[in-house]
Amino acid sequence: MEPRVKAGIWVSMATRLSDIAGRPAAVIRKGDPDAGGILCVLRGREGLVVLSQVRDAEGRPAWLRATGPAPVEEQAADAYIERQVKRDPDLWVVEFEAPDFKPPFEAKIL
């Protein structure tokens, strides 16, 4: 199992990578800087995709398309995020401009 990176450090890294790639990023909600979970919102031309941070079967970091395989409207993404924040008040929410729905960071998507 890989060691975990603190959530605040990971968010800083991801937003920097997005900036380097010329894609705007914004921290929508700050969570626990040490152990908070992370939701990434990918904003594309056809809607939004929300990625939820998970671990694969081997314990390595991965991402799950939490809102399903197809992009959703903003209201559906907001409703999903709101439900998750109610369950986990330490959750981070980071939004990335992603016309191709690919995150600006290396990611294994399940």
CYANA upper distance limits for C-alpha pairs under 8 A (distance plus 0.5 A):
  1 MET  CA     58 GLU  CA      7.33
  1 MET  CA     59 GLY  CA      5.60
  1 MET  CA     60 ARG  CA      6.72
  2 GLU  CA     59 GLY  CA      7.53
  2 GLU  CA     60 ARG  CA      6.58
  2 GLU  CA     61 PRO  CA      8.49
  5 VAL  CA      9 ILE  CA      7.39
  5 VAL  CA     10 TRP  CA      6.86
  6 LYS  CA     10 TRP  CA      6.79
  6 LYS  CA     33 PRO  CA      7.03
  6 LYS  CA     34 ASP  CA      5.12
  6 LYS  CA     35 ALA  CA      6.50
  6 LYS  CA     36 GLY  CA      8.47
  7 ALA  CA     11 VAL  CA      6.63
  7 ALA  CA     32 ASP  CA      7.68
  7 ALA  CA     33 PRO  CA      5.86
  7 ALA  CA     34 ASP  CA      5.92
  7 ALA  CA     35 ALA  CA      6.30
  7 ALA  CA     36 GLY  CA      6.19
  7 ALA  CA     37 GLY  CA      7.42
  7 ALA  CA     38 ILE  CA      7.80
  7 ALA  CA     92 TRP  CA      8.41
  8 GLY  CA     12 SER  CA      6.75
  8 GLY  CA     32 ASP  CA      7.98
  8 GLY  CA     33 PRO  CA      4.90
  8 GLY  CA     34 ASP  CA      6.88
  9 ILE  CA     13 MET  CA      6.73
  9 ILE  CA     33 PRO  CA      8.15
 10 TRP  CA     14 ALA  CA      6.63
 11 VAL  CA     15 THR  CA      6.62
 11 VAL  CA     94 VAL  CA      8.00
 12 SER  CA     16 ARG  CA      6.68
 13 MET  CA     17 LEU  CA      6.72
 14 ALA  CA     18 SER  CA      6.72
 14 ALA  CA    104 PRO  CA      7.49
 14 ALA  CA    105 PHE  CA      6.50
 15 THR  CA     19 ASP  CA      6.66
 15 THR  CA     25 ALA  CA      6.16
 15 THR  CA     26 ALA  CA      7.75
 15 THR  CA     96 PHE  CA      8.47
 16 ARG  CA     20 ILE  CA      6.64
 17 LEU  CA     21 ALA  CA      6.72
 17 LEU  CA    104 PRO  CA      6.62
 17 LEU  CA    105 PHE  CA      7.00
 18 SER  CA     22 GLY  CA      6.87
 18 SER  CA     23 ARG  CA      5.71
 18 SER  CA     24 PRO  CA      6.95
 18 SER  CA     25 ALA  CA      6.80
 18 SER  CA     96 PHE  CA      7.75
 18 SER  CA    104 PRO  CA      5.62
 18 SER  CA    105 PHE  CA      7.95
 19 ASP  CA     23 ARG  CA      6.02
 19 ASP  CA     24 PRO  CA      6.49
 19 ASP  CA     25 ALA  CA      7.46
 21 ALA  CA    104 PRO  CA      7.62
 23 ARG  CA     96 PHE  CA      7.50
 23 ARG  CA     97 GLU  CA      5.99
 23 ARG  CA     98 ALA  CA      7.61
 24 PRO  CA     96 PHE  CA      6.61
 24 PRO  CA     97 GLU  CA      5.98
 25 ALA  CA     94 VAL  CA      7.68
 25 ALA  CA     95 GLU  CA      6.05
 25 ALA  CA     96 PHE  CA      4.92
 25 ALA  CA     97 GLU  CA      6.77
 26 ALA  CA     94 VAL  CA      6.28
 26 ALA  CA     95 GLU  CA      5.78
 26 ALA  CA     96 PHE  CA      7.17
 27 VAL  CA     92 TRP  CA      8.19
 27 VAL  CA     93 VAL  CA      6.65
 27 VAL  CA     94 VAL  CA      4.97
 27 VAL  CA     95 GLU  CA      6.86
 28 ILE  CA     92 TRP  CA      8.17
 28 ILE  CA     93 VAL  CA      5.79
 28 ILE  CA     94 VAL  CA      5.96
 28 ILE  CA     95 GLU  CA      7.15
 29 ARG  CA     91 LEU  CA      8.12
 29 ARG  CA     92 TRP  CA      5.84
 29 ARG  CA     93 VAL  CA      5.38
 29 ARG  CA     94 VAL  CA      7.46
 30 LYS  CA     90 ASP  CA      8.34
 30 LYS  CA     91 LEU  CA      7.61
 30 LYS  CA     92 TRP  CA      5.43
 30 LYS  CA     93 VAL  CA      7.29
 31 GLY  CA     36 GLY  CA      6.03
 31 GLY  CA     37 GLY  CA      8.10
 31 GLY  CA     89 PRO  CA      7.55
 31 GLY  CA     90 ASP  CA      4.84
 31 GLY  CA     91 LEU  CA      5.14
 31 GLY  CA     92 TRP  CA      4.92
 31 GLY  CA     93 VAL  CA      8.32
 32 ASP  CA     36 GLY  CA      4.96
 32 ASP  CA     37 GLY  CA      8.48
 32 ASP  CA     90 ASP  CA      5.25
 32 ASP  CA     91 LEU  CA      7.28
 32 ASP  CA     92 TRP  CA      7.91
 35 ALA  CA     90 ASP  CA      8.22
 36 GLY  CA     90 ASP  CA      5.34
 36 GLY  CA     91 LEU  CA      5.60
 36 GLY  CA     92 TRP  CA      6.92
 37 GLY  CA     53 GLN  CA      7.19
 37 GLY  CA     90 ASP  CA      7.25
 37 GLY  CA     91 LEU  CA      5.30
 37 GLY  CA     92 TRP  CA      6.56
 38 ILE  CA     52 SER  CA      6.96
 38 ILE  CA     53 GLN  CA      6.17
 38 ILE  CA     91 LEU  CA      6.20
 38 ILE  CA     92 TRP  CA      5.18
 38 ILE  CA     93 VAL  CA      6.46
 38 ILE  CA     94 VAL  CA      8.01
 39 LEU  CA     50 VAL  CA      7.13
 39 LEU  CA     51 LEU  CA      6.14
 39 LEU  CA     52 SER  CA      5.29
 39 LEU  CA     53 GLN  CA      6.83
 39 LEU  CA     81 ILE  CA      8.38
 39 LEU  CA     91 LEU  CA      7.84
 39 LEU  CA     92 TRP  CA      6.63
 39 LEU  CA     93 VAL  CA      5.36
 39 LEU  CA     94 VAL  CA      6.83
 40 CYS  CA     50 VAL  CA      6.15
 40 CYS  CA     51 LEU  CA      5.51
 40 CYS  CA     52 SER  CA      7.07
 40 CYS  CA     93 VAL  CA      6.46
 40 CYS  CA     94 VAL  CA      5.44
 40 CYS  CA     95 GLU  CA      6.21
 40 CYS  CA     96 PHE  CA      7.78
 41 VAL  CA     48 LEU  CA      7.13
 41 VAL  CA     49 VAL  CA      6.30
 41 VAL  CA     50 VAL  CA      5.01
 41 VAL  CA     51 LEU  CA      6.82
 41 VAL  CA     93 VAL  CA      7.81
 41 VAL  CA     94 VAL  CA      6.58
 41 VAL  CA     95 GLU  CA      4.95
 41 VAL  CA     96 PHE  CA      6.57
 42 LEU  CA     48 LEU  CA      6.10
 42 LEU  CA     49 VAL  CA      5.65
 42 LEU  CA     50 VAL  CA      6.75
 42 LEU  CA     51 LEU  CA      8.21
 42 LEU  CA     95 GLU  CA      6.50
 42 LEU  CA     96 PHE  CA      5.58
 42 LEU  CA     97 GLU  CA      6.56
 42 LEU  CA     98 ALA  CA      5.93
 42 LEU  CA    101 PHE  CA      6.29
 42 LEU  CA    102 LYS  CA      7.93
 42 LEU  CA    103 PRO  CA      7.42
 43 ARG  CA     47 GLY  CA      6.74
 43 ARG  CA     48 LEU  CA      5.24
 43 ARG  CA     49 VAL  CA      7.26
 43 ARG  CA     95 GLU  CA      7.63
 43 ARG  CA     96 PHE  CA      6.60
 43 ARG  CA     97 GLU  CA      5.50
 43 ARG  CA     98 ALA  CA      5.78
 43 ARG  CA     99 PRO  CA      7.13
 43 ARG  CA    101 PHE  CA      7.51
 44 GLY  CA     48 LEU  CA      6.47
 44 GLY  CA     97 GLU  CA      7.08
 44 GLY  CA     98 ALA  CA      5.65
 44 GLY  CA     99 PRO  CA      4.52
 44 GLY  CA    100 ASP  CA      6.92
 44 GLY  CA    101 PHE  CA      6.46
 45 ARG  CA     99 PRO  CA      6.16
 46 GLU  CA     71 PRO  CA      6.94
 46 GLU  CA     72 VAL  CA      8.35
 47 GLY  CA     71 PRO  CA      5.60
 47 GLY  CA     72 VAL  CA      5.77
 47 GLY  CA     73 GLU  CA      5.75
 47 GLY  CA     74 GLU  CA      7.25
 48 LEU  CA     71 PRO  CA      5.51
 48 LEU  CA     72 VAL  CA      5.74
 48 LEU  CA     73 GLU  CA      6.70
 48 LEU  CA     74 GLU  CA      6.87
 48 LEU  CA     77 ALA  CA      7.27
 49 VAL  CA     65 ARG  CA      7.38
 49 VAL  CA     66 ALA  CA      8.20
 49 VAL  CA     67 THR  CA      6.69
 49 VAL  CA     68 GLY  CA      8.21
 49 VAL  CA     70 ALA  CA      7.86
 49 VAL  CA     71 PRO  CA      5.60
 49 VAL  CA     72 VAL  CA      6.92
 49 VAL  CA     77 ALA  CA      7.84
 49 VAL  CA    101 PHE  CA      7.65
 50 VAL  CA     65 ARG  CA      6.52
 50 VAL  CA     66 ALA  CA      6.10
 50 VAL  CA     67 THR  CA      6.14
 50 VAL  CA     77 ALA  CA      7.20
 51 LEU  CA     63 TRP  CA      6.32
 51 LEU  CA     64 LEU  CA      5.88
 51 LEU  CA     65 ARG  CA      5.25
 51 LEU  CA     66 ALA  CA      5.95
 51 LEU  CA     67 THR  CA      8.05
 52 SER  CA     63 TRP  CA      5.96
 52 SER  CA     64 LEU  CA      5.66
 52 SER  CA     65 ARG  CA      7.02
 52 SER  CA     66 ALA  CA      6.24
 53 GLN  CA     61 PRO  CA      7.75
 53 GLN  CA     62 ALA  CA      6.67
 53 GLN  CA     63 TRP  CA      5.30
 53 GLN  CA     64 LEU  CA      7.07
 54 VAL  CA     61 PRO  CA      6.60
 54 VAL  CA     62 ALA  CA      5.77
 54 VAL  CA     63 TRP  CA      5.99
 54 VAL  CA     64 LEU  CA      7.17
 55 ARG  CA     59 GLY  CA      5.58
 55 ARG  CA     60 ARG  CA      5.74
 55 ARG  CA     61 PRO  CA      5.15
 55 ARG  CA     62 ALA  CA      5.76
 55 ARG  CA     63 TRP  CA      8.09
 56 ASP  CA     60 ARG  CA      5.92
 56 ASP  CA     61 PRO  CA      6.91
 56 ASP  CA     62 ALA  CA      6.45
 61 PRO  CA    108 LYS  CA      8.00
 62 ALA  CA    107 ALA  CA      6.82
 62 ALA  CA    108 LYS  CA      5.37
 62 ALA  CA    109 ILE  CA      6.34
 62 ALA  CA    110 LEU  CA      7.35
 63 TRP  CA    107 ALA  CA      7.26
 63 TRP  CA    108 LYS  CA      6.55
 63 TRP  CA    109 ILE  CA      5.19
 63 TRP  CA    110 LEU  CA      6.51
 64 LEU  CA    109 ILE  CA      6.26
 64 LEU  CA    110 LEU  CA      5.68
 65 ARG  CA     69 PRO  CA      6.80
 65 ARG  CA    109 ILE  CA      7.79
 65 ARG  CA    110 LEU  CA      7.71
 67 THR  CA     71 PRO  CA      8.08
 67 THR  CA     72 VAL  CA      7.57
 67 THR  CA     77 ALA  CA      7.40
 67 THR  CA     80 TYR  CA      7.89
 72 VAL  CA     76 ALA  CA      6.74
 72 VAL  CA     77 ALA  CA      7.07
 73 GLU  CA     77 ALA  CA      7.01
 74 GLU  CA     78 ASP  CA      6.52
 75 GLN  CA     79 ALA  CA      6.61
 76 ALA  CA     80 TYR  CA      6.77
 77 ALA  CA     81 ILE  CA      6.71
 78 ASP  CA     82 GLU  CA      6.55
 79 ALA  CA     83 ARG  CA      6.78
 80 TYR  CA     84 GLN  CA      6.84
 81 ILE  CA     85 VAL  CA      6.63
 82 GLU  CA     86 LYS  CA      6.79
 83 ARG  CA     87 ARG  CA      7.06
 84 GLN  CA     88 ASP  CA      6.56
 84 GLN  CA     91 LEU  CA      8.38
 85 VAL  CA     89 PRO  CA      5.71
 85 VAL  CA     90 ASP  CA      8.09
 85 VAL  CA     91 LEU  CA      6.61
 96 PHE  CA    103 PRO  CA      7.87
 96 PHE  CA    104 PRO  CA      8.31
 98 ALA  CA    102 LYS  CA      6.54
 98 ALA  CA    103 PRO  CA      7.22
 98 ALA  CA    104 PRO  CA      8.36
103 PRO  CA    107 ALA  CA      7.70
